């Protein structure tokens, strides 16, 4: 197997990133908007305090 082989996907991504150099910055911005959030420990503790324990079998009626 050739050591210099690159799949079509890898070639496409490299070409896309050279044509659109702001791609990685936009990806980081999107990630920051969706995932990188500050979690307040007091609010988290409140959520844990009011959590209702789940039954072993969720679909059991009694």
VEXKE-481591 format. One record per atom (N, C-alpha, C, O): z, x, y; residue in three letters. Coordinates in steps of 0.02 Angstrom, whole numbers, padded with zeros to 5 digits, always signed. Atoms other than C-alpha are relative to their C-alpha. Layout:
// residues N
ZXYAla
...
// end
This chain:
// residues 62
+00000+00042-00059Unk
+00000+00000+00000Unk
+00000+00044+00062Unk
+00035+00095+00065Unk
+00006-00040-00061Unk
-00045+00066+00171Unk
+00064-00005+00042Unk
+00093-00059+00049Unk
-00061-00001-00040Unk
+00101+00119+00280Unk
-00010-00027+00070Unk
+00038-00047+00103Unk
+00015+00022-00068Unk
+00015+00068+00441Unk
-00022-00073+00004Unk
-00049-00094+00055Unk
+00021+00069+00001Unk
-00018-00111+00392Unk
+00042-00043+00047Unk
+00104-00037+00047Unk
-00034+00049-00042Unk
+00026-00245+00520Unk
-00032-00068-00014Unk
-00093-00075-00016Unk
+00026+00067+00014Unk
+00011-00429+00483Unk
-00033-00028+00064Unk
-00024-00002+00119Unk
+00033+00032-00057Unk
-00093-00542+00594Unk
+00052-00027+00049Unk
+00041-00026+00110Unk
-00053+00027-00043Unk
+00067-00620+00660Unk
+00029+00056+00045Unk
+00037+00046+00105Unk
-00027-00056-00038Unk
+00137-00450+00712Unk
-00049+00023+00053Unk
-00030+00037+00110Unk
+00052-00019-00048Unk
-00027-00405+00795Unk
-00003-00050+00057Unk
-00008-00031+00116Unk
+00002+00052-00051Unk
-00030-00571+00887Unk
+00059+00006+00047Unk
+00051+00002+00108Unk
-00060-00005-00042Unk
+00150-00551+00948Unk
-00003+00061+00046Unk
+00015+00056+00105Unk
+00006-00059-00041Unk
+00119-00374+01010Unk
-00050-00011+00057Unk
-00038+00007+00114Unk
+00051+00013-00050Unk
-00039-00428+01100Unk
+00025-00050+00052Unk
+00014-00042+00111Unk
-00027+00050-00046Unk
+00048-00580+01174Unk
+00050+00030+00048Unk
+00049+00015+00108Unk
-00050-00031-00043Unk
+00192-00475+01239Unk
-00030+00048+00051Unk
-00003+00056+00105Unk
+00033-00043-00049Unk
+00074-00352+01321Unk
-00034-00041+00054Unk
-00037-00020+00112Unk
+00033+00043-00049Unk
-00020-00494+01405Unk
+00050-00040+00042Unk
+00035-00059+00099Unk
-00052+00038-00034Unk
+00141-00585+01454Unk
+00065+00041+00000Unk
+00109+00028-00041Unk
-00058-00044+00002Unk
+00271-00452+01497Unk
+00067-00034+00016Unk
+00120-00006+00003Unk
-00063+00036-00017Unk
+00398-00582+01558Unk
+00026-00042-00057Unk
+00075-00079-00048Unk
-00019+00041+00058Unk
+00413-00660+01385Unk
+00073+00010-00020Unk
+00110-00038-00028Unk
-00068-00013+00022Unk
+00575-00574+01336Unk
+00051-00023+00051Unk
+00105-00047+00032Unk
-00046+00023-00053Unk
+00658-00613+01503Unk
+00006-00076-00003Unk
+00061-00103+00005Unk
-00004+00073+00006Unk
+00612-00797+01484Unk
+00037-00021-00062Unk
+00073-00071-00061Unk
-00037+00016+00061Unk
+00680-00796+01306Unk
+00075+00008+00012Unk
+00115-00034-00009Unk
-00071-00010-00015Unk
+00846-00723+01367Unk
+00027-00055+00046Unk
+00083-00079+00037Unk
-00020+00054-00045Unk
+00853-00852+01506Unk
+00010-00066-00038Unk
+00059-00101-00027Unk
-00006+00060+00040Unk
+00824-00994+01384Unk
+00060+00002-00046Unk
+00096-00047-00055Unk
-00059-00007+00043Unk
+00955-00927+01265Unk
+00063-00008+00041Unk
+00110-00041+00018Unk
-00059+00007-00042Unk
+01079-00913+01406Unk
+00014-00071+00020Unk
+00071-00092+00025Unk
-00008+00070-00020Unk
+01048-01092+01457Unk
+00027-00042-00058Unk
+00065-00089-00046Unk
-00019+00042+00057Unk
+01074-01159+01281Unk
+00061+00025-00038Unk
+00101-00016-00061Unk
-00049-00026+00047Unk
+01192-01043+01188Unk
+00057+00040+00030Unk
+00114+00034+00007Unk
-00052-00044-00027Unk
+01287-00920+01296Unk
+00043-00038+00050Unk
+00031-00035+00110Unk
-00044+00041-00041Unk
+01423-01034+01362Unk
+00071+00026-00004Unk
+00093+00051-00056Unk
-00071-00018+00000Unk
+01601-00997+01413Unk
+00039-00056-00033Unk
+00030-00115-00015Unk
-00041+00050+00034Unk
+01724-01086+01299Unk
+00071+00004+00026Unk
+00102+00057+00024Unk
-00067+00003-00028Unk
+01886-01140+01379Unk
+00050-00010-00058Unk
+00045-00061-00093Unk
-00046+00006+00057Unk
+02028-01110+01253Unk
+00044-00062+00004Unk
+00061-00091-00048Unk
-00042+00060-00007Unk
+02133-01254+01324Unk
-00037-00062-00023Unk
-00009-00105-00056Unk
+00040+00058+00021Unk
+01993-01379+01299Unk
-00010+00001-00075Unk
-00005-00051-00108Unk
+00008-00005+00072Unk
+01961-01314+01123Unk
+00063-00021-00036Unk
+00060-00055-00087Unk
-00064+00018+00031Unk
+02146-01333+01081Unk
+00010-00076+00003Unk
+00035-00105-00045Unk
-00004+00073-00005Unk
+02139-01513+01144Unk
-00044-00035-00052Unk
-00023-00085-00082Unk
+00044+00028+00051Unk
+01992-01549+01031Unk
+00030+00006-00070Unk
+00026-00041-00110Unk
-00031-00010+00065Unk
+02084-01477+00882Unk
+00060-00046-00010Unk
+00073-00070-00066Unk
-00060+00042+00005Unk
+02241-01578+00921Unk
-00016-00072-00016Unk
+00022-00105-00051Unk
+00016+00071+00010Unk
+02153-01747+00919Unk
-00048-00011-00059Unk
-00070-00067-00071Unk
+00046+00006+00057Unk
+02044-01711+00767Unk
+00032-00044-00055Unk
+00090-00035-00072Unk
-00022+00043+00054Unk
+02059-01844+00631Unk
-00016+00034-00066Unk
-00073+00053-00077Unk
+00014-00033+00064Unk
+02078-01770+00457Unk
-00050-00040-00042Unk
-00046-00101-00046Unk
+00050+00032+00041Unk
+01932-01806+00344Unk
+00025-00008-00071Unk
+00058+00036-00098Unk
-00018+00013+00070Unk
+01959-01884+00173Unk
-00042+00043-00046Unk
-00097+00062-00027Unk
+00038-00041+00046Unk
+01903-01786+00021Unk
-00069-00030-00017Unk
-00118+00007-00023Unk
+00064+00033+00013Unk
+01768-01914-00016Unk
-00014-00046+00058Unk
+00018-00098+00065Unk
+00013+00035-00064Unk
+01695-01976+00147Unk
-00021-00072-00009Unk
-00004-00114+00032Unk
+00029+00066+00009Unk
+01608-02129+00077Unk
+00047-00050-00035Unk
+00028-00107-00048Unk
-00047+00045+00032Unk
+01762-02202-00007Unk
+00025-00051+00051Unk
+00042-00031+00107Unk
-00016+00052-00049Unk
+01806-02369+00075Unk
+00075-00008+00013Unk
+00093-00032+00067Unk
-00071+00008-00012Unk
+01995-02365+00056Unk
+00036+00065+00011Unk
+00096+00065+00022Unk
// end
